Amino acid sequence: MSAHTLSWTNPTAYTDGTAYDQSQNAGYTLEIDSTPSVSVPLAWGTSFDLSTLSIWSTLKQGSHSVALAAVSKGGVQSDFSNPVTFQIELAPNPPTALRVS
């Protein structure tokens, strides 16, 4: 399986319009295939390699979706972003019966 890097633009405001910045962000929650899956304690990241998640090895070949929510240091989570889709492709088995004549 190949690596898949999720990237995003950080929020700049709370839902009431007041400023939101790096000092107020605790991390993110990833939702994979509509299931909240994992908290990512990135203080103010803008990308994350999905293949580093332990859940990655459980994903089957095919189409999957991922969405992201920001979590404030107060523990309040935003709504999830609109999901984006990605594909898991499997590598073929290696050749067999290799010989030198």
N, C-alpha and C positions, 0 to 999 in steps of 0.2 A: 504494500500500500504506500502511496506517495504522501508527502506532507501537504497539509492544507493550512494556510495562514489566514486567519480571520483578521480583518482590519476594520477600523471604525473611526468616527470623529466623536470626541468626548462631548458630553452635554455642557452647555455654558450657562444654563439657567434652571432654577426650580420651576415647578408647574405654575407658580404664581408670578413668574417673571423676574424674581430677584436673582442676583448673580450666583452662579455655582462654579467652583473652581477646584483645582487639584487638592487644596487643603481640606476640602469637604468630602472627598471621594474615598471610600474604603475599598472598593473593588467592583467586581461584576459577577453576575450570575449568568451562566450559559444554559440555554434550553436547546436540547438536541432532540429532534423528532417530536416536538411538542411536549417534552418532559423536562422540567427543571432538573438539570443534571449535576452541575458542579459550580461551586463558588471559586472564582479566580481572584486571588488577593493582589491584583495589580493595582498599585496606588493610583496611577494615571497613565495607563498604557494606551496604545493605539493599535496594537496588533498582538496576536497570540497564535502559536502553532497548535492547532487542534490535535495533531498526531501525538502530542506529549501527554494527553489526557489518558487516564487508565481506562476510561470507557471506550476509547478509540478502538482497541483490539476486539471489542464486542460488536462493533458495527458490521453488518453484513454488506456484501457487494450490492451496489445500486445507489439510488438517490436518497439523500438525507437532507434535513433542514436544520438550521441553527439560527437562534435569535439571542440577543444580548440585552441585559438590564443592568443599569448602574445602581450601586448601593452606596448610600451616604454613610458617613461615619456615625450618624445617629441610628443606623440600621434600617433606614427606610429604603425600599427598593422601588425603582421606577417601573413603569410598564415595560414589557419586552419590546424590542425593536421589531420591525417587520422581519419575518424570517427570510433567509437566503438559502438556496439549495447548493449542494455540492455532491459530487460523485465519489464513491469508493470503488476503485478498480483493483482487482487482484492480479498479482504477478502470476505468470504461467509456471508450471512445474519445470524444473530443469530437464534438459535432454537426458536420456538414459541410454544404456548399452554403448557407451562411448568406447572406441577401440582405436588402436594404432596398429596398422598391418605392415 
